[in-house]
Amino acid sequence: MPTRDVVVTYKVDDTPPTVDTVAWLPSQGRIRTEGRSLINRVVHIIDTRSGGVVVLVEADRTYHDLGKVAAVMTQDITLVRPETRMTREGADTVAGQACTVWRIDAQEDSPDETRRACITADGVPLRLVEGSGADASTLYVATRVVYGPQDPARFQRPADYRPLAAVPAAPRR
């Protein structure tokens, strides 16, 4: 988790689902991601303290509570975890920000599972590459980083959003 409020815009693969903007509100342990689902633009409000995640669909002003899936939802942006083995490999600059390049080894020690992340000194992930050599693929790279106070209201479900209607069950034959 970054140590101060920040919003990062990322270049990502255009194939949905994607997350192209992430905002952090560390004082409340909250993250807001914005991106595309298969059919809509969506926002995820993630509470890292409780583990809860809520999806907001702004187009129809609905929400869906996904439950305690924050660990899964943040695995590509919260890269440093207690069980993670990391090795410092160097330094770089991404989107005008200095960052340290870390090799993150998967527990299976498979080179295909190795990741390399460039993370600022205050914890902002700027680039994530998976795999190595010719098979490496960039999952995301920051294009814009803006530090500054975040409005806590952006990290809450708006009161006027209604629950996403449950998908009706298919009729029995």
N, CA, C and O of each residue as an XYZ file, in Angstrom:
692
protein
N       0.849     -1.176      0.000
C       0.000      0.000      0.000
C       0.893      1.237      0.000
O       1.775      1.358      0.850
N       0.680      2.145     -0.930
C       1.448      3.384     -0.888
C       1.279      4.086      0.460
O       0.288      3.886      1.162
N       2.250      4.896      0.797
C       2.208      5.578      2.091
C       1.512      6.930      2.039
O       1.273      7.549      3.075
N       1.184      7.392      0.827
C       0.462      8.663      0.716
C      -0.543      8.601     -0.425
O      -0.448      7.752     -1.311
N      -1.513      9.519     -0.387
C      -2.575      9.546     -1.393
C      -1.987      9.742     -2.789
O      -1.115     10.584     -3.002
N      -2.484      8.951     -3.725
C      -1.983      9.015     -5.093
C      -2.996      8.396     -6.050
O      -3.763      7.509     -5.677
N      -2.983      8.882     -7.293
C      -3.774      8.304     -8.374
C      -2.802      7.985     -9.506
O      -1.997      8.829     -9.899
N      -2.884      6.760    -10.027
C      -2.003      6.334    -11.111
C      -2.857      5.887    -12.295
O      -3.805      5.117    -12.143
N      -2.499      6.386    -13.473
C      -3.124      5.937    -14.715
C      -2.138      4.979    -15.371
O      -0.946      5.265    -15.473
N      -2.659      3.835    -15.812
C      -1.823      2.792    -16.385
C      -2.170      2.522    -17.841
O      -3.317      2.679    -18.260
N      -1.166      2.117    -18.603
C      -1.381      1.564    -19.937
C      -1.493      0.062    -19.721
O      -0.601     -0.565    -19.150
N      -2.605     -0.508    -20.186
C      -2.862     -1.939    -20.023
C      -3.332     -2.508    -21.352
O      -3.672     -1.765    -22.273
N      -3.347     -3.814    -21.439
C      -3.897     -4.504    -22.603
C      -5.350     -4.054    -22.768
O      -6.071     -3.885    -21.784
N      -5.771     -3.861    -24.016
C      -7.136     -3.374    -24.274
C      -8.219     -4.425    -24.113
O      -9.402     -4.096    -24.203
N      -7.856     -5.674    -23.880
C      -8.851     -6.735    -23.769
C      -9.476     -6.728    -22.380
O      -8.776     -6.971    -21.398
N     -10.788     -6.453    -22.270
C     -11.420     -6.456    -20.946
C     -11.412     -7.846    -20.340
O     -11.374     -8.822    -21.089
N     -11.447     -7.985    -19.039
C     -11.533     -6.888    -18.080
C     -10.172     -6.226    -17.876
O      -9.128     -6.878    -17.922
N     -10.212     -4.925    -17.653
C      -8.994     -4.160    -17.434
C      -9.162     -3.216    -16.248
O     -10.277     -2.876    -15.853
N      -8.039     -2.809    -15.700
C      -8.005     -1.737    -14.706
C      -7.001     -0.740    -15.241
O      -5.834     -1.076    -15.439
N      -7.451      0.499    -15.479
C      -6.536      1.481    -16.050
C      -6.231      2.648    -15.124
O      -5.334      3.440    -15.412
N      -6.953      2.772    -14.026
C      -6.680      3.827    -13.052
C      -6.842      3.255    -11.653
O      -7.813      2.557    -11.361
N      -5.872      3.563    -10.789
C      -5.939      3.120     -9.402
C      -5.653      4.321     -8.506
O      -4.680      5.047     -8.709
N      -6.516      4.515     -7.514
C      -6.323      5.578     -6.523
C      -6.194      4.922     -5.153
O      -6.891      3.954     -4.847
N      -5.299      5.458     -4.337
C      -5.090      4.932     -2.992
C      -5.399      5.998     -1.963
O      -5.040      7.164     -2.127
N      -6.068      5.585     -0.903
C      -6.341      6.409      0.269
C      -5.788      5.643      1.474
O      -6.551      5.021      2.214
N      -4.462      5.682      1.678
C      -3.830      4.834      2.698
C      -4.325      5.079      4.125
O      -4.341      4.152      4.936
N      -4.725      6.299      4.440
C      -5.174      6.580      5.804
C      -6.396      5.755      6.184
O      -6.628      5.499      7.366
N      -7.184      5.335      5.189
C      -8.364      4.502      5.441
C      -8.197      3.076      4.911
O      -9.121      2.268      4.999
N      -7.024      2.771      4.365
C      -6.794      1.430      3.830
C      -7.669      1.125      2.636
O      -8.083     -0.017      2.441
N      -7.956      2.140      1.833
C      -8.884      1.953      0.712
C      -8.204      2.177     -0.638
O      -7.285      2.983     -0.781
N      -8.697      1.429     -1.612
C      -8.220      1.518     -2.984
C      -9.443      1.644     -3.882
O     -10.466      1.002     -3.646
N      -9.329      2.472     -4.910
C     -10.387      2.610     -5.918
C      -9.763      2.278     -7.268
O      -8.817      2.941     -7.695
N     -10.284      1.261     -7.939
C      -9.798      0.942     -9.283
C     -10.898      1.282    -10.282
O     -12.086      1.153     -9.988
N     -10.485      1.713    -11.455
C     -11.429      1.998    -12.532
C     -10.961      1.270    -13.777
O      -9.767      1.227    -14.072
N     -11.908      0.698    -14.504
C     -11.561     -0.024    -15.717
C     -12.795     -0.502    -16.445
O     -13.897      0.006    -16.236
N     -12.596     -1.487    -17.302
C     -13.703     -2.008    -18.105
C     -13.957     -3.460    -17.760
O     -13.033     -4.264    -17.633
N     -15.223     -3.772    -17.614
C     -15.624     -5.180    -17.521
C     -15.885     -5.620    -18.959
O     -15.534     -4.903    -19.896
N     -16.484     -6.766    -19.139
C     -16.776     -7.215    -20.492
C     -17.804     -6.334    -21.185
O     -17.808     -6.236    -22.412
N     -18.697     -5.676    -20.392
C     -19.758     -4.887    -21.025
C     -19.854     -3.438    -20.547
O     -20.464     -2.614    -21.228
N     -19.273     -3.107    -19.404
C     -19.423     -1.765    -18.847
C     -18.110     -1.238    -18.295
O     -17.159     -1.990    -18.083
N     -18.078      0.039    -18.073
C     -17.002      0.665    -17.309
C     -17.377      0.455    -15.841
O     -18.522      0.692    -15.455
N     -16.422      0.012    -15.022
C     -16.720     -0.295    -13.625
C     -15.675      0.313    -12.694
O     -14.555      0.633    -13.090
N     -16.094      0.455    -11.443
C     -15.234      0.927    -10.365
C     -15.276     -0.146     -9.282
O     -16.341     -0.678     -8.970
N     -14.124     -0.457     -8.716
C     -14.064     -1.347     -7.550
C     -13.627     -0.507     -6.357
O     -12.620      0.199     -6.418
N     -14.380     -0.587     -5.289
C     -14.017      0.049     -4.028
C     -13.522     -1.072     -3.131
O     -14.279     -1.977     -2.778
N     -12.245     -1.008     -2.764
C     -11.607     -2.082     -2.020
C     -11.206     -1.592     -0.649
O     -10.481     -0.604     -0.525
N     -11.667     -2.267      0.375
C     -11.295     -1.968      1.756
C     -10.279     -3.020      2.182
O     -10.642     -4.160      2.470
N      -9.012     -2.638      2.224
C      -7.965     -3.619      2.539
C      -7.991     -4.041      3.998
O      -7.421     -5.075      4.346
N      -8.626     -3.279      4.844
C      -8.686     -3.632      6.271
C      -9.737     -4.695      6.549
O      -9.489     -5.631      7.310
N     -10.904     -4.556      5.939
C     -11.969     -5.543      6.153
C     -11.914     -6.654      5.106
O     -12.440     -7.746      5.322
N     -11.277     -6.369      3.973
C     -11.233     -7.338      2.885
C     -12.389     -7.205      1.916
O     -12.443     -7.926      0.920
N     -13.315     -6.301      2.184
C     -14.501     -6.164      1.353
C     -14.256     -5.444      0.039
O     -13.406     -4.559     -0.054
N     -15.024     -5.843     -0.986
C     -14.951     -5.217     -2.302
C     -16.368     -4.975     -2.801
O     -17.225     -5.857     -2.734
N     -16.600     -3.769     -3.300
C     -17.880     -3.416     -3.901
C     -17.600     -2.948     -5.325
O     -16.684     -2.162     -5.566
N     -18.407     -3.446     -6.267
C     -18.305     -3.032     -7.669
C     -19.387     -1.993     -7.924
O     -20.549     -2.190     -7.569
N     -18.994     -0.888     -8.543
C     -19.941      0.156     -8.931
C     -20.033      0.185    -10.452
O     -19.011      0.217    -11.138
N     -21.258      0.173    -10.980
C     -21.467      0.342    -12.411
C     -22.079      1.723    -12.573
O     -23.271      1.926    -12.342
N     -21.237      2.669    -12.977
C     -21.676      4.060    -13.037
C     -22.760      4.293    -14.083
O     -23.621      5.153    -13.899
N     -22.729      3.532    -15.185
C     -23.696      3.739    -16.275
C     -25.136      3.604    -15.806
O     -26.000      4.366    -16.241
N     -25.409      2.642    -14.922
C     -26.783      2.466    -14.448
C     -26.916      2.696    -12.940
O     -27.947      2.395    -12.339
N     -25.842      3.240    -12.340
C     -25.839      3.613    -10.913
C     -26.249      2.438    -10.022
O     -27.112      2.564     -9.154
N     -25.599      1.285    -10.265
C     -25.849      0.098     -9.454
C     -24.544     -0.336     -8.788
O     -23.454      0.106     -9.150
N     -24.700     -1.224     -7.796
C     -23.521     -1.777     -7.126
C     -23.753     -3.250     -6.832
O     -24.881     -3.743     -6.808
N     -22.633     -3.931     -6.609
C     -22.694     -5.343     -6.232
C     -21.598     -5.590     -5.207
O     -20.428     -5.305     -5.462
N     -21.968     -6.115     -4.061
C     -21.010     -6.431     -3.010
C     -20.406     -7.797     -3.313
O     -21.112     -8.805     -3.324
N     -19.099     -7.826     -3.558
C     -18.429     -9.090     -3.886
C     -17.981     -9.864     -2.654
O     -17.551    -11.012     -2.769
N     -18.074     -9.252     -1.481
C     -17.623     -9.930     -0.267
C     -16.153     -9.677      0.000
O     -15.579     -8.698     -0.478
N     -15.556    -10.561      0.762
C     -14.173    -10.388      1.212
C     -13.177    -10.986      0.215
O     -12.581    -12.035      0.460
N     -13.013    -10.292     -0.911
C     -12.101    -10.764     -1.954
C     -10.994     -9.748     -2.254
O     -10.412     -9.763     -3.338
N     -10.707     -8.872     -1.297
C      -9.697     -7.827     -1.513
C      -8.333     -8.412     -1.838
O      -7.626     -7.877     -2.692
N      -7.946     -9.496     -1.179
C      -6.626    -10.090     -1.434
C      -6.494    -10.526     -2.890
O      -5.438    -10.351     -3.498
N      -7.551    -11.089     -3.446
C      -7.530    -11.526     -4.836
C      -7.563    -10.316     -5.767
O      -6.832    -10.273     -6.757
N      -8.398     -9.346     -5.458
C      -8.566     -8.178     -6.317
C      -7.319     -7.302     -6.360
O      -7.135     -6.548     -7.316
N      -6.466     -7.384     -5.357
C      -5.294     -6.508     -5.297
C      -3.982     -7.232     -5.559
O      -2.917     -6.637     -5.388
N      -4.024     -8.486     -5.965
C      -2.784     -9.255     -6.105
C      -1.803     -8.656     -7.110
O      -0.599     -8.882     -6.990
N      -2.282     -7.903     -8.092
C      -1.377     -7.301     -9.063
C      -0.984     -5.865     -8.724
O      -0.144     -5.280     -9.407
N      -1.582     -5.288     -7.676
C      -1.202     -3.928     -7.281
C      -0.650     -3.858     -5.866
O       0.011     -2.881     -5.511
N      -0.905     -4.860     -5.063
C      -0.311     -4.960     -3.732
C       0.659     -6.127     -3.803
O       0.332     -7.255     -3.435
N       1.852     -5.833     -4.283
C       2.794     -6.892     -4.649
C       3.638     -7.391     -3.489
O       4.142     -8.513     -3.533
N       3.799     -6.584     -2.462
C       4.643     -6.961     -1.334
C       3.750     -7.539     -0.242
O       2.941     -6.839      0.367
N       3.920     -8.823     -0.017
C       3.154     -9.536      1.007
C       4.136    -10.311      1.870
O       5.250    -10.589      1.426
N       3.755    -10.669      3.089
C       4.699    -11.342      3.986
C       5.348    -12.598      3.407
O       6.518    -12.858      3.685
N       4.632    -13.371      2.623
C       5.166    -14.628      2.085
C       5.967    -14.438      0.791
O       6.489    -15.409      0.243
N       6.065    -13.212      0.304
C       6.703    -12.929     -0.970
C       8.220    -12.839     -0.844
O       8.746    -12.166      0.042
N       8.919    -13.539     -1.760
C      10.380    -13.419     -1.835
C      10.702    -12.418     -2.932
O      10.301    -12.586     -4.084
N      11.436    -11.369     -2.552
C      11.769    -10.320     -3.504
C      13.273    -10.091     -3.507
O      13.931    -10.154     -2.469
N      13.804     -9.823     -4.698
C      15.214     -9.530     -4.855
C      15.350     -8.229     -5.629
O      14.775     -8.070     -6.705
N      16.110     -7.309     -5.075
C      16.323     -6.025     -5.742
C      17.207     -6.251     -6.963
O      18.264     -6.875     -6.869
N      16.761     -5.731     -8.119
C      17.532     -5.914     -9.349
C      18.057     -4.610     -9.934
O      18.872     -4.646    -10.856
N      17.626     -3.483     -9.440
C      18.125     -2.229     -9.996
C      17.149     -1.099     -9.800
O      16.268     -1.150     -8.941
N      17.323     -0.073    -10.614
C      16.479      1.116    -10.523
C      16.051      1.529    -11.922
O      16.698      1.182    -12.910
N      14.960      2.270    -11.995
C      14.444      2.737    -13.276
C      13.606      3.988    -13.010
O      13.421      4.396    -11.864
N      13.115      4.577    -14.071
C      12.187      5.697    -13.981
C      11.006      5.368    -14.878
O      11.179      5.040    -16.051
N       9.808      5.459    -14.323
C       8.578      5.190    -15.061
C       7.629      6.349    -14.801
O       7.409      6.720    -13.649
N       7.068      6.920    -15.850
C       6.132      8.052    -15.745
C       6.731      9.189    -14.916
O       6.026      9.857    -14.160
N       8.029      9.398    -15.068
C       8.701     10.481    -14.364
C       8.998     10.202    -12.900
O       9.469     11.093    -12.193
N       8.737      8.998    -12.430
C       8.936      8.639    -11.027
C      10.059      7.612    -10.902
O      10.097      6.631    -11.645
N      10.965      7.841     -9.967
C      12.027      6.870     -9.695
C      11.410      5.650     -9.015
O      10.523      5.771     -8.170
N      11.902      4.473     -9.404
C      11.392      3.247     -8.788
C      12.490      2.199     -8.724
O      13.465      2.240     -9.475
N      12.304      1.262     -7.808
C      13.219      0.133     -7.670
C      12.617     -1.056     -8.401
O      11.431     -1.356     -8.267
N      13.471     -1.735     -9.186
C      13.026     -2.938     -9.884
C      13.259     -4.120     -8.953
O      14.373     -4.354     -8.484
N      12.177     -4.862     -8.698
C      12.222     -6.031     -7.820
C      11.846     -7.279     -8.601
O      10.897     -7.256     -9.386
N      12.575     -8.363     -8.396
C      12.169     -9.662     -8.918
C      11.339    -10.321     -7.838
O      11.777    -10.457     -6.696
N      10.158    -10.721     -8.202
C       9.228    -11.352     -7.261
C       9.109    -12.803     -7.677
O       8.583    -13.108     -8.748
N       9.595    -13.695     -6.837
C       9.592    -15.111     -7.176
C       8.331    -15.793     -6.687
O       7.890    -15.602     -5.553
N       7.764    -16.596     -7.577
C       6.617    -17.417     -7.201
C       7.105    -18.527     -6.279
O       8.280    -18.893     -6.306
N       6.224    -19.046     -5.485
C       6.599    -20.101     -4.545
C       7.090    -21.351     -5.270
O       7.873    -22.118     -4.710
N       6.645    -21.566     -6.499
C       7.027    -22.768     -7.235
C       8.404    -22.646     -7.880
O       8.909    -23.621     -8.435
N       9.021    -21.460     -7.816
C      10.328    -21.198     -8.424
C      10.362    -21.447     -9.928
O      11.423    -21.763    -10.467
N       9.258    -21.317    -10.606
C       9.199    -21.477    -12.048
C       9.544    -20.138    -12.700
O       8.964    -19.118    -12.328
N      10.485    -20.109    -13.676
C      10.817    -18.856    -14.336
C       9.611    -18.218    -15.015
O       9.540    -16.996    -15.143
N       8.655    -19.055    -15.452
C       7.454    -18.513    -16.089
C       6.581    -17.757    -15.105
O       5.769    -16.922    -15.505
N       6.745    -18.043    -13.824
C       5.937    -17.398    -12.798
C       6.628    -16.174    -12.197
O       6.020    -15.447    -11.412
N       7.887    -15.941    -12.557
C       8.616    -14.799    -12.018
C       7.998    -13.510    -12.522
O       7.597    -13.399    -13.681
N       7.932    -12.550    -11.633
C       7.441    -11.230    -11.981
C       8.517    -10.213    -11.646
O       9.329    -10.424    -10.745
N       8.517     -9.121    -12.373
C       9.398     -8.005    -12.065
C       8.520     -6.776    -11.945
O       7.725     -6.463    -12.832
N       8.683     -6.093    -10.832
C       7.875     -4.908    -10.570
C       8.781     -3.726    -10.292
O       9.825     -3.859     -9.655
N       8.370     -2.574    -10.776
C       9.073     -1.332    -10.472
C       8.164     -0.575     -9.499
O       7.048     -0.189     -9.845
N       8.664     -0.371     -8.277
C       7.850      0.194     -7.198
C       8.581      1.399     -6.619
O       9.782      1.331     -6.361
N       7.864      2.500     -6.415
C       8.473      3.698     -5.838
C       8.843      3.448     -4.377
O       8.374      2.491     -3.761
N       9.685      4.315     -3.835
C      10.106      4.184     -2.436
C       8.920      4.282     -1.488
O       8.972      3.749     -0.379
N       7.840      4.962     -1.910
C       6.662      5.075     -1.047
C       5.573      4.070     -1.409
O       4.423      4.231     -1.001
N       5.928      3.027     -2.177
C       5.026      1.894     -2.370
C       4.103      1.916     -3.564
O       3.177      1.107     -3.621
N       4.309      2.810     -4.528
C       3.417      2.872     -5.687
C       3.942      1.943     -6.783
O       5.067      2.124     -7.249
N       3.145      0.947     -7.206
C       3.573      0.078     -8.301
C       3.445      0.818     -9.637
O       2.376      1.321     -9.984
N       4.556      0.872    -10.378
C       4.547      1.597    -11.650
C       4.577      0.686    -12.863
O       4.106      1.059    -13.938
N       5.128     -0.506    -12.694
C       5.183     -1.440    -13.823
C       5.205     -2.854    -13.270
O       5.803     -3.118    -12.226
N       4.545     -3.764    -13.984
C       4.569     -5.176    -13.622
C       4.754     -5.992    -14.889
O       3.970     -5.893    -15.833
N       5.813     -6.805    -14.891
C       6.123     -7.681    -16.020
C       6.090     -9.110    -15.501
O       6.630     -9.408    -14.436
N       5.454     -9.987    -16.260
C       5.339    -11.392    -15.865
C       6.098    -12.255    -16.860
O       6.052    -12.016    -18.067
N       6.805    -13.270    -16.338
C       7.589    -14.152    -17.189
C       8.971    -13.576    -17.415
O       9.318    -12.532    -16.862
N       9.761    -14.262    -18.234
C      11.098    -13.768    -18.506
C      11.484    -14.034    -19.949
O      10.880    -14.859    -20.635
N      12.507    -13.314    -20.394
C      12.996    -13.464    -21.760
C      11.953    -13.069    -22.790
O      11.187    -12.125    -22.598
N      11.940    -13.817    -23.892
C      11.020    -13.525    -24.993
C       9.562    -13.748    -24.613
O       8.661    -13.211    -25.258
N       9.327    -14.543    -23.561
C       7.962    -14.832    -23.132
C       7.415    -13.816    -22.132
O       6.274    -13.942    -21.686
N       8.211    -12.818    -21.776
C       7.761    -11.826    -20.795
C       6.653    -10.962    -21.375
O       6.680    -10.607    -22.554
N       5.680    -10.628    -20.538
C       4.617     -9.727    -20.969
C       4.400     -8.670    -19.896
O       4.393     -8.960    -18.699
N       4.224     -7.440    -20.358
C       3.979     -6.330    -19.443
C       2.494     -6.297    -19.121
O       1.663     -6.103    -20.008
N       2.163     -6.488    -17.842
C       0.761     -6.465    -17.425
C       0.253     -5.031    -17.338
O      -0.889     -4.748    -17.700
N       1.114     -4.119    -16.853
C       0.763     -2.702    -16.836
C       2.014     -1.862    -16.680
O       3.043     -2.321    -16.185
N       1.896     -0.612    -17.120
C       2.958      0.369    -16.923
C       2.284      1.727    -16.699
O       1.365      2.101    -17.428
N       2.746      2.449    -15.693
C       2.159      3.751    -15.372
C       2.483      4.759    -16.469
O       3.589      4.789    -17.008
N       1.485      5.584    -16.781
C       1.690      6.673    -17.736
C       1.554      8.027    -17.063
O       2.018      9.039    -17.587
N       0.909      8.042    -15.884
C       0.696      9.301    -15.157
C       0.564      8.990    -13.675
O      -0.150      8.065    -13.287
N       1.260      9.770    -12.846
C       1.206      9.605    -11.396
C       0.927     10.978    -10.795
O       1.669     11.931    -11.036
N      -0.146     11.074    -10.011
C      -0.513     12.352     -9.399
C      -0.675     12.149     -7.896
O      -1.593     11.466     -7.445
N       0.227     12.750     -7.133
C       0.128     12.719     -5.680
C      -0.738     13.880     -5.221
O      -0.702     14.960     -5.810
N      -1.512     13.658     -4.177
C      -2.328     14.724     -3.615
C      -3.484     14.146     -2.848
O      -3.841     12.981     -3.024
N      -4.078     14.970     -1.985
C      -5.184     14.495     -1.154
C      -6.334     13.941     -1.994
O      -6.732     14.526     -3.001
N      -6.851     12.800     -1.551
C      -7.985     12.163     -2.212
C      -9.259     12.454     -1.418
O      -9.231     12.538     -0.191
N     -10.359     12.604     -2.125
C     -11.662     12.806     -1.496
C     -12.146     11.452     -0.981
O     -12.397     10.551     -1.782
N     -12.283     11.285      0.344
C     -12.724     10.000      0.890
C     -14.067      9.518      0.327
O     -14.328      8.315      0.320
N     -14.916     10.427     -0.141
C     -16.211     10.032     -0.708
C     -16.038      9.170     -1.956
O     -16.902      8.346     -2.254
N     -14.936      9.345     -2.692
C     -14.690      8.534     -3.892
C     -14.403      7.080     -3.544
O     -14.411      6.218     -4.423
N     -14.150      6.801     -2.274
C     -13.789      5.454     -1.820
C     -14.934      4.795     -1.057
O     -14.725      3.850     -0.296
N     -16.135      5.302     -1.268
C     -17.355      4.777     -0.645
C     -18.397      4.535     -1.726
O     -18.367      5.165     -2.783
N     -19.309      3.625     -1.456
C     -20.441      3.425     -2.371
C     -21.359      4.627     -2.256
O     -21.769      4.973     -1.148
N     -21.699      5.279     -3.371
C     -22.629      6.398     -3.306
C     -23.986      5.951     -2.764
O     -24.480      4.878     -3.111
N     -24.569      6.765     -1.931
C     -25.831      6.418     -1.267
C     -26.977      6.216     -2.257
O     -27.909      5.465     -1.968
N     -26.927      6.874     -3.425
C     -28.039      6.755     -4.368
C     -27.889      5.586     -5.346
O     -28.719      5.429     -6.242
N     -26.857      4.775     -5.191
C     -26.723      3.583     -6.045
C     -27.635      2.490     -5.511
O     -27.818      2.367     -4.300
N     -28.204      1.700     -6.403
C     -29.080      0.615     -5.979
C     -28.383     -0.720     -6.220
O     -27.514     -0.823     -7.086
N     -28.760     -1.731     -5.462
C     -28.134     -3.051     -5.649
C     -28.401     -3.578     -7.055
O     -29.495     -3.423     -7.599
N     -27.390     -4.197     -7.621
C     -27.548     -4.840     -8.923
C     -28.574     -5.941     -8.777
O     -28.472     -6.779     -7.881
N     -29.571     -5.945     -9.661
C     -30.615     -6.970     -9.594
C     -29.995     -8.338     -9.843
O     -29.134     -8.502    -10.708
N     -30.443     -9.292     -9.082
C     -29.948    -10.655     -9.276
C     -30.347    -11.158    -10.646
O     -31.436    -10.861    -11.139
N     -29.469    -11.912    -11.247
C     -29.779    -12.481    -12.554
C     -30.828    -13.559    -12.348
O     -30.631    -14.465    -11.537
N     -31.938    -13.477    -13.067
C     -32.990    -14.482    -12.892
C     -32.482    -15.873    -13.296
O     -31.717    -16.023    -14.249
N     -32.916    -16.849    -12.568
C     -32.521    -18.225    -12.869
C     -33.154    -18.662    -14.185
O     -34.257    -18.244    -14.535
N     -32.440    -19.499    -14.892
C     -32.975    -20.021    -16.157
C     -34.174    -20.910    -15.861
O     -34.161    -21.659    -14.884
N     -35.210    -20.837    -16.692
C     -36.388    -21.674    -16.439
C     -36.036    -23.153    -16.563
O     -35.217    -23.541    -17.397
N     -36.657    -23.961    -15.734
C     -36.433    -25.417    -15.786
C     -37.262    -26.011    -16.904
O     -38.371    -25.559    -17.191
N     -36.715    -27.010    -17.513
C     -37.438    -27.678    -18.611
C     -38.018    -28.964    -18.139
O     -38.662    -29.672    -18.913
